[in-house]
Amino acid sequence: MFEPFQRLPLEIRSEIWLAAMPESRLVRLEERITEQYNEEEYNKDVYSKFYVEPRMVHELDQAYLDCEDLEYDEGLWTATDICYARTSIPSLYKIDPGLQHFSQAWKYPNRKPEGKLQTQLESYKFTSSRPRPELPLHLLTDCENTYQVFDATRRGYLWSSCPIPALLHTCRESRDTMKRAGYELTFRHRTAGPRTWFNFHHDILYLSCREHRGCEDDEISRSLDQGPWNIGQLSPDDLKRVEKLALAEVYDFREDCQSHAVRLFGNLKEFLLVRHHRCTKPEKELWDPDYQEAPGEDRWGHVETEDALWRFLPYAVADMFSSYWLDRGPRFFQTLRGHLRDNGGSEEDFWPSVEAKVEVFLKRQKEVALMCDIPLWNIPKVRIGQIVTEAQAKEIFNDREEYAKRAQNVGESAEVPTVNDTV
């Protein structure tokens, strides 16, 4: 311990705290759903609105308790069912105004010559002084789609297992310095406050596809954000502040859902597309029903600490010939072969060229979306890679060195044609 530290000027101490600030963290945000059956809430929010006499409410409750039908078994109700029942009457539920931000992911360019998105009242000689609603009608009047209702109204909170920087807990001075550097509690849910420490200028927000969401259908989240990353549960105010975003399990780099994600965040500077999040243990072991997780272990078999963070590693061509490469189909290798043919056999700029094509795709998608009067957004720098630990990164660098040596040996052993060999 450096005992004279407290005698140093405050400015120098602050610089020391800043020098000890952790590296850029990959903060994976998750949602915990807290929907639970509450009979008292049902009575207050639904039944009492229709029945003035308490006796009638009591009779309905008694009929529920006496019913032996399995659909009324409280233990069989999923979070989706509970949320649907709680919000079964649209007029009794106040829609969160923040949902309007996601309407830009629902709009598509109109092919009609007059440039209208839908048939207008004026076409039928009706006029109205009220503005056209931005929210789709199914969220205002239709409760038949339980998944859409669940996405728009469910209760829960957002959290992250990423380690909190130790300097936020060391002392008041270090905590104040970290907060001035940009660390703050953020990422609130529509129904709960923020619980995640994040630095919008320093950290990377990492969104993976849901593992458990209280229901089995993988298409649920798409009703809000058109993608599998659960963006629709984040606050629009927080989305606009994110500068670095990583999306997991992206195998096709030019899909509409990626464009929707970029426009919903709006101010991204870096856009990381993650094809592979490597496990630290054999996947067969992790998938074993009898596998016992270690305390704090995530679904990739890693216990993340401040000294052992997950990190993003951009791809190199050598990675395509590794045993960890996921896609053994011909698509990427055909693209690589075309790149080598067009660039004199040089593979150095292959992945940057793929990333540049994704940026061009995002720009074209932006041009199409502007036909729908959607607010402008930034086109970020795109990078493609994988999520690894520091130990895994060292293994990958060793594999890349071996690949480079083999390529060099092949080049040196190739016979150079002489004049006599030519025709």
Backbone torsions as a table, in degrees:
resi	resn	phi	psi	omega
1	MET	NA	136.2	-179.7
2	PHE	-90.8	93.6	-172.5
3	GLU	-63.7	-37.0	-179.8
4	PRO	-71.2	3.1	-175.7
5	PHE	-55.3	-42.0	-176.7
6	GLN	-67.5	-19.1	-179.7
7	ARG	-87.4	-5.8	177.0
8	LEU	-73.3	152.2	175.9
9	PRO	-59.4	151.4	-178.0
10	LEU	-58.1	-39.0	-178.5
11	GLU	-61.4	-41.0	-180.0
12	ILE	-70.2	-40.9	178.2
13	ARG	-60.8	-40.2	179.3
14	SER	-63.5	-40.0	178.0
15	GLU	-64.4	-35.4	178.0
16	ILE	-67.3	-42.5	177.2
17	TRP	-60.6	-42.4	-179.2
18	LEU	-66.6	-35.9	178.4
19	ALA	-66.3	-25.8	179.5
20	ALA	-90.3	3.4	-179.6
21	MET	-61.2	138.3	-176.5
22	PRO	-65.9	163.6	176.4
23	GLU	-64.8	167.5	178.6
24	SER	-58.6	123.8	-177.0
25	ARG	-92.9	150.4	173.2
26	LEU	-98.8	97.2	-172.2
27	VAL	-92.5	104.5	-180.0
28	ARG	-86.1	117.3	-176.7
29	LEU	-92.5	134.5	178.8
30	GLU	-127.3	160.8	177.7
31	GLU	-115.3	134.7	171.0
32	ARG	-109.8	122.6	-179.0
33	ILE	-88.6	131.6	-175.4
34	THR	-116.3	18.8	177.8
35	GLU	-63.5	126.3	176.9
36	GLN	-139.0	149.6	179.3
37	TYR	-70.2	131.0	179.6
38	ASN	-138.0	102.3	-174.7
39	GLU	-63.2	-37.1	-179.6
40	GLU	-63.8	-39.2	179.5
41	GLU	-67.2	-38.4	177.5
42	TYR	-59.9	-45.0	-179.2
43	ASN	-61.1	-44.7	-175.3
44	LYS	-70.7	-41.4	-172.8
45	ASP	-85.5	-24.4	-173.9
46	VAL	-120.1	-67.0	-170.7
47	TYR	-61.6	-43.8	-174.6
48	SER	-66.3	-16.2	178.5
49	LYS	-75.4	-18.7	-175.3
50	PHE	-111.5	-25.9	-174.6
51	TYR	-119.3	117.3	-177.6
52	VAL	-75.4	-36.7	-174.8
53	GLU	-82.1	126.1	177.1
54	PRO	-58.8	-28.9	-178.8
55	ARG	-60.7	-38.4	-178.8
56	MET	-68.9	-37.3	177.0
57	VAL	-63.9	-42.5	-180.0
58	HIS	-62.5	-40.5	-179.8
59	GLU	-64.3	-38.6	177.6
60	LEU	-65.1	-42.1	178.0
61	ASP	-62.1	-42.4	-178.8
62	GLN	-65.4	-39.4	177.5
63	ALA	-62.3	-36.8	177.5
64	TYR	-65.5	-44.3	-177.6
65	LEU	-66.9	-33.5	-177.3
66	ASP	-83.3	-13.0	-175.1
67	CYS	-73.8	133.6	-179.5
68	GLU	-102.0	2.1	-180.0
69	ASP	-65.0	136.9	-176.4
70	LEU	-62.1	-27.9	-177.0
71	GLU	-67.0	-15.1	177.9
72	TYR	-100.8	5.4	178.5
73	ASP	-71.5	115.5	-175.2
74	GLU	-58.9	-34.2	-178.0
75	GLY	-68.9	-19.2	-178.9
76	LEU	-93.8	-5.2	-178.7
77	TRP	-75.1	128.1	174.6
78	THR	-86.9	169.8	177.2
79	ALA	-60.6	-33.5	178.0
80	THR	-64.3	-44.6	-180.0
81	ASP	-63.8	-42.7	-178.2
82	ILE	-63.7	-45.5	179.9
83	CYS	-63.3	-41.0	179.9
84	TYR	-62.9	-43.9	180.0
85	ALA	-66.0	-38.5	-178.2
86	ARG	-66.3	-31.5	-176.7
87	THR	-115.8	32.1	-172.5
88	SER	-70.1	-16.4	-179.9
89	ILE	-117.9	107.0	-173.4
90	PRO	-55.2	-35.7	-176.3
91	SER	-66.4	-17.2	-179.1
92	LEU	-95.8	-2.2	-177.4
93	TYR	-118.1	129.4	179.0
94	LYS	-89.9	116.1	-178.5
95	ILE	-71.9	134.5	179.5
96	ASP	-63.1	125.4	-180.0
97	PRO	-60.0	-24.3	-179.4
98	GLY	-64.7	-19.4	178.6
99	LEU	-63.7	-23.6	-178.3
100	GLN	-62.6	-27.4	179.5
101	HIS	-60.4	-31.5	-175.5
102	PHE	-83.8	-3.7	179.3
103	SER	-64.0	-23.4	179.5
104	GLN	-68.1	-20.0	175.7
105	ALA	-83.8	-8.8	-179.2
106	TRP	-98.2	-14.4	-173.3
107	LYS	-84.6	144.7	177.8
108	TYR	-132.3	151.1	-179.6
109	PRO	-63.0	140.4	-178.5
110	ASN	-89.8	139.7	-179.4
111	ARG	-93.6	-0.6	-178.5
112	LYS	-76.0	143.6	-176.2
113	PRO	-64.1	-27.9	-178.1
114	GLU	-79.2	-5.2	174.9
115	GLY	77.9	15.6	178.7
116	LYS	-88.9	146.9	-179.2
117	LEU	-78.0	-23.9	-179.5
118	GLN	-155.6	170.6	178.6
119	THR	-60.8	130.7	-176.0
120	GLN	-96.1	154.7	178.0
121	LEU	-60.0	-34.2	-178.0
122	GLU	-60.4	-26.2	179.4
123	SER	-64.4	-23.2	-179.5
124	TYR	-109.5	18.7	177.0
125	LYS	64.7	32.2	172.5
126	PHE	-108.1	146.0	175.1
127	THR	-130.3	153.6	179.8
128	SER	-150.2	143.5	177.8
129	SER	-86.5	-9.1	-178.7
130	ARG	-83.2	142.5	179.4
131	PRO	-71.0	152.3	177.9
132	ARG	-65.7	130.6	-178.3
133	PRO	-66.2	140.6	179.6
134	GLU	-85.0	-27.2	-179.8
135	LEU	-78.6	141.4	178.0
136	PRO	-65.5	150.0	-173.6
137	LEU	-64.8	-26.6	-176.4
138	HIS	-67.3	-23.6	176.4
139	LEU	-81.8	-16.3	-178.9
140	LEU	-96.6	-33.3	-171.2
141	THR	-128.1	-14.7	-171.8
142	ASP	-115.9	119.4	178.2
143	CYS	-112.1	17.8	-177.4
144	GLU	-76.6	-28.7	179.2
145	ASN	-87.6	100.1	-175.0
146	THR	-65.6	-31.8	-178.6
147	TYR	-68.0	-41.6	178.4
148	GLN	-65.4	-41.2	177.1
149	VAL	-62.9	-42.4	-179.2
150	PHE	-60.8	-43.2	179.8
151	ASP	-65.8	-36.7	-173.3
152	ALA	-85.8	-19.5	-169.6
153	THR	-130.6	-3.3	-172.1
154	ARG	-68.3	156.8	179.1
155	ARG	-99.1	143.3	179.4
156	GLY	176.2	-168.7	175.9
157	TYR	-149.7	159.8	-180.0
158	LEU	-105.9	140.4	-179.1
159	TRP	-151.7	172.0	178.9
160	SER	-143.1	142.0	176.1
161	SER	-87.9	-1.8	179.0
162	CYS	-61.8	131.9	-177.1
163	PRO	-58.1	137.8	176.0
164	ILE	-75.5	133.6	178.7
165	PRO	-52.3	131.0	-175.2
166	ALA	-60.9	-29.7	-178.0
167	LEU	-66.8	-16.4	175.3
168	LEU	-74.9	-11.5	-179.1
169	HIS	-122.7	1.5	-175.9
170	THR	-70.3	-54.7	178.2
171	CYS	-161.0	172.8	-178.1
172	ARG	-63.3	-39.8	-177.8
173	GLU	-65.3	-45.1	179.4
174	SER	-65.7	-37.9	179.2
175	ARG	-63.8	-44.7	179.2
176	ASP	-63.3	-38.0	178.9
177	THR	-65.1	-42.1	179.0
178	MET	-65.7	-37.7	179.5
179	LYS	-68.6	-37.2	176.2
180	ARG	-67.5	-27.7	178.9
181	ALA	-77.2	-9.5	174.8
182	GLY	125.3	-6.2	-179.8
183	TYR	-75.7	135.7	-179.1
184	GLU	-157.0	159.2	172.3
185	LEU	-79.2	125.1	-174.9
186	THR	-151.2	-171.9	-177.7
187	PHE	64.4	69.5	176.5
188	ARG	-82.2	154.5	173.4
189	HIS	-93.6	163.1	178.0
190	ARG	-60.9	-24.3	-176.1
191	THR	-117.5	8.5	-178.9
192	ALA	-154.3	156.8	-178.8
193	GLY	-78.0	177.3	-177.9
194	PRO	-72.8	147.5	-179.6
195	ARG	-136.5	5.2	-171.7
196	THR	-119.2	127.7	173.9
197	TRP	-80.0	129.5	-174.4
198	PHE	-153.0	144.8	174.9
199	ASN	-114.4	109.0	-173.9
200	PHE	-64.4	-23.1	-179.2
201	HIS	-94.0	-13.1	-170.4
202	HIS	-120.4	-39.5	-174.0
203	ASP	-91.0	166.1	178.0
204	ILE	-113.8	125.9	174.5
205	LEU	-80.8	125.5	-176.6
206	TYR	-116.4	118.8	179.5
207	LEU	-114.8	119.8	177.5
208	SER	-107.9	163.3	176.7
209	CYS	-67.0	148.1	-173.3
210	ARG	-67.1	139.6	174.3
211	GLU	-92.2	-46.3	176.3
212	HIS	-136.9	129.3	-179.0
213	ARG	-129.8	14.3	-179.8
214	GLY	85.1	-0.5	177.8
215	CYS	-157.8	164.5	-170.1
216	GLU	-95.4	-20.4	-173.8
217	ASP	-73.5	124.4	-177.2
218	ASP	-79.2	-9.1	-175.0
219	GLU	-93.3	2.6	-171.2
220	ILE	-61.2	-50.6	-174.2
221	SER	-63.5	-23.0	-175.8
222	ARG	-65.9	-15.4	179.5
223	SER	-67.9	-19.3	178.8
224	LEU	-105.6	-49.2	-170.6
225	ASP	-117.0	1.6	177.6
226	GLN	65.2	15.7	-179.5
227	GLY	-140.8	171.7	-175.9
228	PRO	-92.7	10.6	-171.3
229	TRP	-100.9	7.0	173.8
230	ASN	64.9	32.0	-179.6
231	ILE	-64.9	-27.6	-175.2
232	GLY	-64.7	-11.7	179.1
233	GLN	-92.0	-5.4	179.7
234	LEU	-86.9	154.5	177.7
235	SER	-73.9	134.8	177.0
236	PRO	-56.4	-34.5	178.9
237	ASP	-63.3	-38.0	178.0
238	ASP	-72.7	-38.3	179.8
239	LEU	-57.4	-42.2	-175.3
240	LYS	-68.9	-17.1	-177.2
241	ARG	-93.7	-13.8	-177.1
242	VAL	-71.7	131.5	179.3
243	GLU	-106.4	-28.7	-178.0
244	LYS	-126.8	122.2	-176.5
245	LEU	-128.9	135.2	173.8
246	ALA	-120.4	129.0	177.5
247	LEU	-112.9	131.4	-175.1
248	ALA	-89.6	161.0	172.7
249	GLU	56.2	47.5	177.2
250	VAL	-101.6	109.3	-176.7
251	TYR	-106.3	-28.2	173.1
252	ASP	-110.9	116.6	-169.6
253	PHE	-80.3	-4.1	-178.2
254	ARG	-131.1	71.9	177.3
255	GLU	-116.8	153.8	-178.3
256	ASP	-60.7	-34.5	-176.3
257	CYS	-63.3	-30.0	176.9
258	GLN	-70.2	-39.9	175.8
259	SER	-63.0	-40.2	177.6
260	HIS	-61.5	-40.8	179.6
261	ALA	-62.4	-44.2	-179.2
262	VAL	-62.0	-42.9	-177.6
263	ARG	-71.6	-32.5	179.4
264	LEU	-68.3	-36.2	177.3
265	PHE	-76.8	-42.6	168.6
266	GLY	87.7	-43.7	-172.3
267	ASN	-120.4	31.4	-178.5
268	LEU	-67.9	142.7	172.9
269	LYS	-107.4	-32.6	177.4
270	GLU	-129.2	136.9	-178.6
271	PHE	-128.4	107.8	-175.0
272	LEU	-101.2	120.8	178.5
273	LEU	-101.0	117.3	-173.6
274	VAL	-102.2	115.1	176.6
275	ARG	-84.8	-30.6	-171.1
276	HIS	-146.7	127.2	169.7
277	HIS	-107.0	106.3	-171.3
278	ARG	-74.0	137.1	176.3
279	CYS	-80.0	151.5	176.8
280	THR	-91.6	-8.1	177.3
281	LYS	-130.4	160.5	177.3
282	PRO	-56.5	134.7	-176.6
283	GLU	-61.7	-33.3	177.7
284	LYS	-59.9	-36.9	179.1
285	GLU	-68.7	-41.6	-178.6
286	LEU	-69.2	-31.3	-178.1
287	TRP	-84.4	-7.0	-179.8
288	ASP	-64.3	127.0	-179.5
289	PRO	-58.7	-25.0	-178.3
290	ASP	-93.4	5.5	-177.9
291	TYR	-67.9	133.6	179.6
292	GLN	-104.0	117.2	-179.9
293	GLU	-73.2	143.7	173.2
294	ALA	-75.2	155.4	178.6
295	PRO	-56.9	127.7	179.2
296	GLY	80.2	5.3	-177.6
297	GLU	-79.2	136.4	178.5
298	ASP	-90.3	-176.5	-174.3
299	ARG	-74.0	-4.9	175.1
300	TRP	-101.3	8.8	175.7
301	GLY	80.6	19.0	-175.6
302	HIS	-118.1	137.0	172.5
303	VAL	-98.4	105.8	-173.6
304	GLU	-82.3	128.6	174.1
305	THR	-127.8	174.2	-179.0
306	GLU	-65.7	-23.9	177.5
307	ASP	-93.7	-3.9	-178.8
308	ALA	-140.2	65.0	-177.3
309	LEU	-85.4	152.8	166.5
310	TRP	-68.8	148.9	179.7
311	ARG	-144.8	156.6	179.0
312	PHE	-91.9	130.8	179.2
313	LEU	-123.8	113.9	179.1
314	PRO	-61.8	151.3	-178.6
315	TYR	-75.5	152.1	166.8
316	ALA	-124.9	162.1	-178.8
317	VAL	-59.7	-34.4	-179.7
318	ALA	-58.3	-30.4	-178.7
319	ASP	-65.3	-25.9	-179.2
320	MET	-68.7	-18.8	179.9
321	PHE	-105.3	13.2	177.3
322	SER	-87.0	157.6	177.8
323	SER	-69.0	-13.9	-179.5
324	TYR	-90.0	-4.4	-179.3
325	TRP	-67.7	128.4	-171.5
326	LEU	-76.7	-45.8	-170.0
327	ASP	-92.7	107.0	178.8
328	ARG	-95.6	7.4	177.6
329	GLY	-72.1	171.6	-174.3
330	PRO	-79.4	-9.5	-168.6
331	ARG	-59.2	-55.4	-175.6
332	PHE	-68.4	-35.4	-179.0
333	PHE	-70.6	-32.7	174.3
334	GLN	-67.2	-40.0	177.1
335	THR	-63.7	-41.4	178.0
336	LEU	-63.4	-42.6	179.8
337	ARG	-61.5	-41.8	177.2
338	GLY	-64.0	-37.5	178.7
339	HIS	-65.7	-43.6	179.6
340	LEU	-62.9	-38.8	179.9
341	ARG	-65.3	-37.6	-176.3
342	ASP	-84.9	-11.4	-175.3
343	ASN	-124.8	30.7	174.0
344	GLY	63.1	29.6	178.2
345	GLY	85.0	2.0	180.0
346	SER	-84.7	128.1	179.6
347	GLU	-104.0	4.2	-172.2
348	GLU	-60.6	-41.6	-174.0
349	ASP	-100.8	20.6	-175.8
350	PHE	-63.7	-55.4	-177.1
351	TRP	-67.4	-38.8	172.7
352	PRO	-57.8	-34.1	178.5
353	SER	-69.5	-36.8	176.3
354	VAL	-64.9	-42.6	179.1
355	GLU	-63.8	-37.9	178.1
356	ALA	-64.3	-36.4	177.9
357	LYS	-65.7	-36.1	177.0
358	VAL	-65.1	-40.5	178.1
359	GLU	-63.5	-39.3	176.4
360	VAL	-62.9	-41.2	177.6
361	PHE	-60.6	-43.7	179.7
362	LEU	-63.8	-37.6	178.3
363	LYS	-65.4	-40.2	178.6
364	ARG	-66.8	-40.1	177.1
365	GLN	-62.8	-35.8	178.3
366	LYS	-65.5	-41.3	178.9
367	GLU	-62.1	-39.1	178.6
368	VAL	-68.6	-42.4	-176.8
369	ALA	-67.3	-29.2	-179.6
370	LEU	-63.9	-19.6	175.6
371	MET	-67.2	-16.8	-178.7
372	CYS	-100.5	13.9	178.8
373	ASP	60.4	36.5	177.2
374	ILE	-84.6	140.9	-179.9
375	PRO	-57.2	150.0	-179.4
376	LEU	-66.6	153.6	176.4
377	TRP	-146.5	164.0	-177.8
378	ASN	-80.3	149.4	169.0
379	ILE	-97.9	109.7	-173.7
380	PRO	-81.5	168.9	171.5
381	LYS	-74.0	126.7	-176.2
382	VAL	-98.2	135.7	172.6
383	ARG	-133.6	144.7	-177.8
384	ILE	-120.4	132.9	-178.2
385	GLY	-172.4	-152.9	-175.4
386	GLN	-137.0	162.9	177.8
387	ILE	-104.0	125.0	-176.0
388	VAL	-141.0	166.2	170.2
389	THR	-88.4	173.2	178.9
390	GLU	-63.4	-39.8	179.3
391	ALA	-64.7	-41.2	178.0
392	GLN	-65.7	-37.0	178.4
393	ALA	-61.7	-39.2	178.2
394	LYS	-64.2	-39.9	177.2
395	GLU	-62.2	-41.5	-179.1
396	ILE	-65.1	-41.6	178.8
397	PHE	-64.1	-36.8	176.5
398	ASN	-64.7	-42.0	177.9
399	ASP	-62.9	-37.7	179.3
400	ARG	-66.3	-37.6	177.6
401	GLU	-65.3	-41.3	177.8
402	GLU	-63.9	-39.6	178.3
403	TYR	-62.6	-43.2	-179.9
404	ALA	-64.3	-38.6	179.3
405	LYS	-66.2	-42.7	179.2
406	ARG	-63.5	-41.4	178.9
407	ALA	-63.4	-38.0	179.2
408	GLN	-68.1	-41.2	179.6
409	ASN	-64.8	-38.6	177.9
410	VAL	-63.2	-41.0	180.0
411	GLY	-66.3	-37.7	-178.9
412	GLU	-74.0	-31.5	-177.6
413	SER	-82.1	-12.4	-179.9
414	ALA	-67.5	137.7	-179.9
415	GLU	-73.8	131.6	177.2
416	VAL	-90.1	120.7	-177.5
417	PRO	-65.9	140.1	177.1
418	THR	-97.7	176.7	-179.1
419	VAL	-63.2	-36.4	-178.0
420	ASN	-70.0	-21.2	-179.0
421	ASP	-81.6	-14.9	-176.8
422	THR	-89.4	155.9	-179.7
423	VAL	-95.6	NA	NA
